[in-house]
Amino acid sequence: MNITFYGAAHEVTGSLFLVEAAGKKLLIDCGMEQGRDIYENQEMQAHPADIDAVLLTHAHIDHSGKLPLLYAGGFRGPIYATPATRLLCSIMLRDSAHIQEQEAEWRNRKAKRSGGEPYVPLYTVEDAEKTVQLFRTVEYGEKEQIADGVSVRFIDAGHLLGSASVYLDVTENGAAKTILFSGDIGNVEKPILRNPTYPDRADYVVMESTYGDRIHERPADYVSSLTDVIQRTLDRGGNVVIPSFAVGRTQEMLYFIRKIKEQRLVTGHGDFPVYVDSPLAIEATKVFENSAPECFDEEAMQVLRSGVNPLDFPGLHVAVTSDESKAINVDTTPKVIISASGMCEAGRIRHHLKHNLWRPESTILFVGYQSAGTLGRTLLDGEKSVRLFNETIGVRAEIAALPGVSGHADMNGLLRWAGSLEQKPERVFVVHGEDTVTDLFAERLQNELGYAAVAPYNGEQWDLTENARLRGGVTTRIERKAGGTSKPSAAYEKLVAAGRRLAALIEQSRGRANKDLSKFADRLNELCNKWEK
């Protein structure tokens, strides 16, 4: 009974875990990476045709995006997911395949002119369509027997419509083990979706740590914070450009803006126009609108019961064709533009950035996680110019982030989720976090919950019967070529992670005795004085 980590190990994206048990080979997620690698990826030591089944936590591409590639390689087994995940994947995987084919067409035009080798897409739209036919749906809470000695159960992860944490119960040679895969654990008190369902038991836990080093800054009111950004930007005569994940975050933004317009919180601009410029986001919004009521929280349900569409309002426009997308930037009316991709790595958002980054009256508003190495992260980190479409664009627009709006639980939320287990698991594997964050959060699980926790590297393998490491993963970092974008050293990243932990501790110290707070401040000032010298 083994587990091998082939993705999201000491990195955030590309979730891919292989469980070999009861004579079966099972994949949990099959995600595509976003951003650059820090460690060399290891090839999966199993042919796609030999994989018996896939258990999919949710539809986001960093968890599902390589399923059509798996199909193209020969996989024909079932893909178990919730009904909403299947519906979302039916559009997201086709969209991803379309992007792959467009990329291949563009590269091959260049190769033909230069005499280069032809480029083959990762997979085709046909691969994606046939992949979706392999889906088998499982409702939350239902226990599905998928093979002799193997059963699966999904609970609501609260991260995305249909997102799940996955219980995998395996019996092999008389030994029974429960392996719990967290998937992406949702933030609490988000719009539309219910809070995560906390787990009760597990022998082993494979747990995400996206925000394992920080506490979300919570505004008094998400709607008020977004209102402030829209008001000041429109007053300047600029556009609010929101790079947004097409599935999940876009629908949350529409939910907030409907409230803003309904309550007339933005003044002086009438029914200001709002554009959703993403065919995928438009299709995904229809899935949200038509999904089963049990997916939504009570507030969203109250809106639905009143006969109001919580994702529609006056002044909302959708851009499907490329001509409709281009027309958005021709129109000089101040507006809100929501476009994918959320990390600015591809898609129509890059065109809107080209037209707005140089304008001091505009605002680029980030509302989701930005992975290291992505354009979104570069902008948030304060870069003064970026390259878009072979052109250098000066960054003069306001760069902002909406505090607290995250689809992921913060450090405290992750600890609450892990701490809900009735008994200590034999081991927790910390994944889906930036390089130093995985180690930091594993340490917190050890110190605060007394759990045996480890952050595995890519290619690392563990025996779940004996709770023993069978093979180590790759720990040598990829060296960057001279002249490339410099990456902070591991030591510096460790320092930054420690600083975030300190900031979290300061926030948690509110309400302690003044005497203790004064001592704490004195020690910190002594440390600062030492290093400033």
C-alpha positions in Angstrom: 0.0 0.0 0.0 2.1 2.9 -1.4 1.6 6.6 -2.2 3.9 8.5 -4.5 3.8 12.3 -4.9 4.2 13.5 -8.5 2.8 17.0 -8.3 2.1 19.9 -5.9 5.1 18.7 -3.8 6.9 21.8 -2.5 4.9 23.8 -5.0 1.3 25.0 -5.3 0.0 23.7 -8.6 -0.1 20.5 -10.6 -1.7 18.1 -8.0 -1.0 14.5 -8.8 -0.8 11.6 -6.3 -0.6 7.9 -7.1 -1.9 5.3 -4.7 -1.1 1.7 -5.3 -3.2 -0.6 -3.1 -5.5 -3.7 -3.2 -4.0 -4.5 -6.6 -5.2 -1.2 -8.0 -3.4 2.0 -9.3 -5.4 5.1 -8.4 -4.7 8.7 -9.2 -6.0 11.5 -6.9 -6.1 14.5 -9.2 -4.2 15.0 -12.4 -3.4 18.7 -12.5 -1.6 21.1 -14.8 1.2 23.2 -13.4 1.1 27.0 -13.5 4.2 29.1 -13.1 7.8 27.8 -13.2 9.2 24.7 -11.5 11.6 24.9 -8.6 12.4 21.2 -8.6 12.7 18.8 -11.5 9.5 16.9 -12.1 9.6 13.1 -11.9 7.8 11.1 -14.5 5.0 8.9 -13.1 6.2 5.3 -12.9 2.9 4.0 -14.2 1.6 3.9 -17.8 -1.7 5.8 -18.2 -3.3 2.6 -19.5 -2.5 0.9 -16.2 -4.3 3.5 -14.1 -7.5 1.9 -12.8 -9.3 5.0 -11.7 -9.0 8.7 -11.0 -10.5 10.5 -7.9 -10.9 14.2 -8.7 -11.2 16.7 -5.9 -12.4 19.6 -8.0 -12.5 21.2 -11.5 -9.7 23.8 -11.3 -7.1 23.1 -14.0 -4.3 22.7 -11.5 -6.1 19.7 -10.3 -7.9 18.4 -13.5 -6.0 19.9 -16.4 -3.9 16.9 -17.5 -6.8 14.4 -17.5 -7.1 14.7 -21.3 -3.4 14.0 -21.6 -3.9 10.9 -19.4 -6.7 9.9 -21.8 -4.5 10.5 -24.9 -1.8 8.3 -23.2 -4.3 5.3 -23.0 -6.2 5.8 -19.8 -9.8 4.5 -20.1 -10.8 4.0 -16.4 -13.6 5.9 -14.5 -13.0 9.4 -13.1 -15.0 9.8 -9.9 -16.2 13.3 -9.0 -19.2 15.2 -7.7 -21.9 16.2 -10.2 -20.9 19.9 -10.2 -17.3 19.0 -10.8 -18.2 16.9 -13.8 -20.3 19.8 -15.3 -17.5 22.3 -14.7 -14.9 19.9 -16.2 -17.0 19.5 -19.3 -16.4 23.1 -20.1 -13.0 23.7 -18.5 -11.2 20.8 -20.1 -12.6 21.7 -23.6 -11.4 25.2 -23.0 -8.0 24.0 -22.0 -7.8 21.8 -25.0 -8.8 24.7 -27.3 -6.0 26.7 -25.8 -3.5 23.9 -26.4 -4.6 23.7 -30.1 -4.4 27.5 -30.5 -0.9 27.4 -29.0 0.2 24.7 -31.4 -1.2 26.5 -34.4 0.6 29.7 -33.4 3.9 27.9 -32.7 3.7 26.0 -36.0 3.2 29.2 -38.0 6.4 30.5 -36.5 8.2 27.2 -37.0 7.2 27.1 -40.6 8.7 30.5 -41.2 11.9 29.6 -39.3 12.2 26.0 -40.4 11.8 24.7 -36.8 10.3 21.5 -35.7 6.5 21.2 -35.6 4.8 21.6 -32.2 2.3 19.0 -31.0 -0.4 20.2 -28.5 -0.5 18.4 -25.1 -4.0 17.2 -26.1 -6.9 18.0 -28.4 -10.5 19.0 -27.9 -11.5 15.5 -29.0 -9.3 14.1 -26.1 -11.1 16.4 -23.7 -14.6 15.5 -24.9 -13.8 11.8 -24.6 -12.3 12.3 -21.2 -15.5 13.8 -19.9 -17.4 10.7 -21.0 -15.3 8.8 -18.4 -16.8 10.7 -15.4 -18.9 8.9 -12.9 -20.6 11.1 -10.3 -20.7 10.6 -6.5 -22.9 12.7 -4.3 -21.5 14.3 -1.1 -21.6 11.8 1.8 -22.2 8.7 -0.3 -19.8 5.8 0.0 -19.0 4.3 -3.4 -17.3 0.9 -3.7 -15.0 1.3 -6.7 -13.1 -2.1 -6.5 -12.7 -5.0 -4.1 -11.3 -3.6 -0.9 -11.5 0.0 -2.2 -14.2 2.6 -1.5 -14.4 6.4 -1.8 -16.5 9.1 -0.1 -16.6 12.8 -0.8 -17.3 15.7 1.7 -17.7 19.3 0.8 -14.4 21.2 0.8 -16.1 24.6 0.4 -13.5 25.8 -2.1 -15.4 25.7 -5.4 -18.7 24.5 -6.7 -18.5 20.7 -6.3 -15.1 20.7 -4.6 -14.5 17.8 -2.3 -12.1 16.3 0.2 -11.8 12.6 -0.6 -11.8 9.7 1.8 -10.2 6.6 0.3 -10.8 3.4 2.3 -8.5 0.6 1.4 -8.1 -3.0 2.7 -5.0 -4.9 1.6 -3.8 -8.2 3.1 -6.1 -7.7 6.1 -4.8 -4.2 6.8 -7.4 -1.5 6.5 -6.4 2.2 6.1 -8.2 5.4 5.5 -6.4 8.0 3.4 -7.9 11.5 3.4 -7.0 13.9 0.6 -8.0 17.5 1.6 -8.1 18.9 -1.9 -8.2 22.7 -1.7 -9.8 23.6 1.7 -12.2 26.6 1.3 -12.2 29.8 3.2 -15.1 30.4 5.6 -17.9 32.9 5.2 -17.4 33.2 1.5 -20.3 34.2 -0.8 -22.5 31.6 -2.5 -20.8 28.4 -1.2 -21.1 26.6 2.1 -18.2 26.4 4.6 -16.0 23.4 4.4 -17.2 20.2 6.0 -14.6 19.2 8.7 -13.3 15.6 8.6 -13.7 13.1 11.5 -11.1 10.4 11.0 -8.2 9.3 8.9 -5.1 7.1 9.2 -3.2 9.3 6.7 -3.9 12.8 5.5 -2.6 14.5 2.3 -3.2 18.1 3.1 -2.9 21.4 1.2 -1.0 24.4 2.6 -1.5 27.2 0.1 -1.8 29.8 2.9 -0.1 27.8 5.6 2.1 30.7 6.5 -0.4 33.6 6.8 -3.7 34.8 8.1 -6.1 36.5 5.7 -6.6 40.1 6.3 -10.4 40.3 6.8 -12.1 43.6 5.8 -15.2 44.6 7.8 -17.2 43.9 4.7 -16.1 42.5 1.3 -18.7 44.6 -0.5 -17.5 47.8 1.1 -13.9 47.1 0.2 -14.8 46.4 -3.4 -17.0 49.5 -3.5 -14.1 51.7 -2.4 -11.9 50.4 -5.3 -14.6 50.8 -7.9 -15.6 54.3 -6.6 -12.1 55.8 -6.6 -11.2 54.3 -9.9 -14.3 55.4 -11.8 -13.9 58.8 -10.2 -10.4 59.0 -11.8 -11.9 58.0 -15.1 -10.2 54.7 -15.2 -11.1 51.0 -15.5 -11.1 48.4 -12.7 -9.4 45.4 -14.3 -9.9 42.2 -12.3 -7.8 39.2 -13.3 -10.1 36.4 -12.1 -10.3 32.7 -12.3 -13.1 31.9 -14.6 -14.7 29.4 -12.3 -15.3 30.4 -8.7 -13.8 33.8 -8.3 -15.6 35.4 -11.2 -19.0 34.3 -9.8 -18.1 35.7 -6.4 -17.2 39.1 -8.0 -20.6 39.1 -9.8 -22.3 38.3 -6.5 -20.6 41.2 -4.8 -21.2 43.7 -7.6 -24.9 42.8 -7.7 -25.1 43.8 -4.0 -23.2 47.1 -4.8 -25.6 48.0 -7.6 -28.7 46.9 -5.7 -27.8 49.1 -2.7 -26.5 51.9 -5.0 -23.2 52.1 -3.1 -21.2 53.5 -6.0 -22.3 57.0 -6.7 -22.0 59.4 -9.6 -21.7 56.7 -12.3 -25.2 55.3 -12.7 -25.4 51.7 -13.7 -21.7 51.5 -14.5 -20.8 48.9 -17.0 -19.4 45.5 -16.0 -17.9 43.2 -18.6 -17.2 39.5 -18.2 -14.7 38.8 -20.9 -14.2 35.1 -20.8 -16.3 32.5 -22.7 -15.3 30.0 -20.1 -16.5 32.2 -17.2 -19.8 32.8 -19.0 -20.4 29.1 -19.4 -19.3 28.4 -15.8 -21.7 31.0 -14.5 -24.5 29.1 -16.2 -23.4 26.0 -14.3 -23.6 27.9 -11.0 -27.0 29.3 -11.9 -28.4 25.8 -12.7 -26.7 23.8 -9.9 -28.5 21.9 -7.1 -29.5 24.1 -4.2 -27.6 22.0 -1.7 -24.4 23.4 -3.1 -25.1 26.9 -1.8 -25.0 28.7 1.5 -28.1 30.1 3.3 -27.6 33.7 2.1 -27.4 32.6 -1.6 -30.5 30.4 -1.0 -32.5 33.3 0.3 -31.7 35.4 -2.8 -32.7 32.5 -5.0 -36.0 32.0 -3.1 -36.8 35.7 -3.6 -36.7 35.0 -7.4 -33.5 37.1 -8.0 -30.6 35.7 -10.0 -27.7 36.4 -7.6 -25.2 36.6 -10.5 -27.1 39.0 -12.8 -27.8 42.8 -12.6 -28.3 45.9 -14.8 -25.2 47.0 -16.7 -23.7 43.4 -17.0 -22.3 42.6 -20.4 -20.6 39.5 -21.7 -18.0 39.3 -24.3 -17.9 35.9 -26.2 -16.2 36.7 -29.5 -12.8 38.2 -30.0 -14.4 41.3 -31.6 -16.6 41.8 -28.6 -13.5 41.6 -26.4 -11.5 44.1 -28.5 -14.5 46.5 -28.4 -14.2 46.8 -24.6 -11.0 48.7 -24.8 -12.2 50.9 -27.7 -15.0 52.2 -25.4 -13.6 55.0 -23.2 -16.4 54.7 -20.6 -15.0 53.9 -17.1 -15.9 50.3 -16.4 -15.2 47.1 -14.5 -13.6 44.3 -16.6 -13.4 40.8 -15.2 -11.3 38.5 -17.4 -9.3 35.3 -17.2 -6.8 34.0 -16.4 -6.6 34.8 -12.7 -2.8 34.7 -12.6 -2.4 36.6 -15.9 -0.5 33.8 -17.6 -2.8 33.5 -20.6 -6.1 34.5 -22.1 -7.8 37.8 -22.7 -6.7 39.4 -19.4 -3.3 40.1 -21.0 -4.9 42.3 -23.6 -6.7 44.3 -20.9 -3.5 44.6 -19.0 -1.7 45.9 -22.1 -4.4 48.6 -22.4 -4.6 49.6 -18.8 -1.3 49.0 -16.9 0.2 52.2 -18.2 -2.8 54.3 -17.2 -2.5 55.9 -13.7 -6.2 56.3 -13.6 -6.9 52.6 -13.9 -6.7 49.9 -11.2 -5.6 46.3 -11.5 -7.4 44.4 -8.7 -6.2 41.0 -7.7 -8.8 38.8 -6.0 -7.0 35.4 -5.9 -3.8 33.6 -5.2 -0.9 34.5 -7.4 1.7 31.7 -7.8 5.4 32.4 -7.8 6.8 33.1 -11.3 3.4 34.2 -12.7 2.8 37.7 -14.2 0.2 38.3 -11.5 2.7 37.7 -8.8 5.2 39.9 -10.5 2.8 42.8 -10.6 1.8 42.3 -7.0 5.5 42.3 -6.0 5.8 45.8 -7.5 7.5 45.4 -10.8 7.7 48.7 -12.7 7.5 47.3 -16.2 6.5 44.0 -17.8 6.6 42.4 -21.3 3.4 41.8 -23.0 3.1 40.8 -26.7 6.8 41.6 -27.3 6.3 45.1 -25.9 7.5 46.7 -22.7 4.6 48.1 -20.8 5.2 50.6 -17.9 3.2 49.9 -14.7 1.5 53.1 -13.7 -1.9 51.8 -12.8 -2.8 51.3 -9.2 -2.1 47.7 -8.2 -4.4 46.4 -5.5 -5.6 43.2 -3.9 -8.9 42.7 -2.3 -8.1 41.7 1.3 -9.6 38.5 2.7 -11.2 37.3 -0.6 -9.6 33.9 -1.0 -10.9 30.5 -2.0 -8.4 28.9 0.3 -8.4 28.7 4.1 -5.7 30.6 5.9 -3.3 29.2 8.4 -5.8 29.1 11.2 -8.5 27.6 9.0 -6.1 24.9 7.9 -5.2 24.1 11.5 -8.9 24.0 12.5 -9.6 21.6 9.6 -6.7 19.3 10.6 -7.5 19.6 14.3 -11.1 18.3 13.8 -9.8 14.8 13.4 -11.0 12.7 16.4 -7.6 10.9 16.7 -4.1 11.7 15.6 -3.4 10.3 12.1 -0.3 8.1 11.6 1.1 10.8 9.4 0.1 14.0 7.5 1.7 14.8 4.2 1.8 18.5 3.5 1.5 19.5 -0.1 0.1 22.2 -2.4 2.2 25.1 -0.9 5.2 27.1 -1.9 8.6 25.6 -1.2 9.2 26.9 2.3 5.6 27.1 3.3 5.1 23.3 3.1 7.9 22.8 5.6 6.7 25.6 7.9 3.1 24.3 8.0 4.3 20.7 8.6 6.2 22.1 11.6 3.1 23.8 12.9 1.1 20.6 12.7 3.8 18.9 14.7 4.1 21.7 17.3 0.5 22.7 17.7 -1.4 19.4 17.1 1.3 16.9 17.9 0.9 15.3 14.4 3.7 13.4 12.7 3.9 15.6 9.6 6.2 15.8 6.6 6.4 17.8 3.3 7.3 15.3 0.6 9.3 16.2 -2.5 8.4 15.4 -6.1 8.9 11.6 -6.7 8.8 10.7 -3.0 7.2 7.4 -2.1 5.8 6.1 1.2 4.7 2.7 2.4 1.3 3.3 4.1 1.2 -0.1 5.7 4.5 0.5 7.6 4.4 4.3 7.7 7.8 4.4 6.2 9.5 6.4 3.4 10.5 4.0 0.6 12.1 6.6 -1.7 13.1 10.2 -1.4 12.1 12.9 -3.9 14.1 15.5 -5.8 15.6 18.1 -3.5 18.0 19.8 -5.8 16.6 23.2 -7.0 16.6 24.0 -10.7 19.4 26.5 -11.5 18.3 29.5 -13.6 20.2 30.6 -16.6 22.2 33.8 -16.3 20.2 36.8 -17.3 16.9 35.2 -16.4 14.6 36.5 -13.7 16.4 36.1 -10.4 14.7 34.1 -7.7 15.2 34.8 -4.0 17.4 32.3 -2.3 15.9 29.5 -0.2 17.3 31.3 2.9 15.6 34.5 2.0 12.3 32.7 1.4 12.7 31.1 4.8 13.1 34.5 6.3 10.0 35.8 4.6 8.0 32.8 5.8 9.3 33.4 9.4 8.2 37.0 9.0 4.7 36.0 8.0 4.5 33.6 11.0 5.6 36.5 13.2 2.9 38.7 11.8 0.3 36.0 12.4 1.5 35.6 16.0 1.3 39.4 16.6 -2.3 39.3 15.3 -3.1 36.4 17.7 -1.6 38.3 20.6 -4.4 40.9 20.6 -6.0 40.9 24.1 -3.0 39.4 26.0 -1.7 41.1 29.1 -0.1 44.5 28.4 3.0 43.4 30.4 3.5 40.4 28.0 2.9 42.5 24.9 5.4 45.1 26.1 8.1 42.4 26.6 7.3 41.0 23.2 7.7 44.4 21.6 10.9 45.1 23.4 12.5 41.8 22.2 11.4 42.5 18.6 12.9 46.0 18.7 16.1 44.6 20.1 16.3 42.1 17.2 15.5 44.8 14.7 18.2 47.1 16.2 20.8 44.3 16.0 20.1 43.6 12.3 19.8 47.2 11.2 23.4 47.7 12.4 
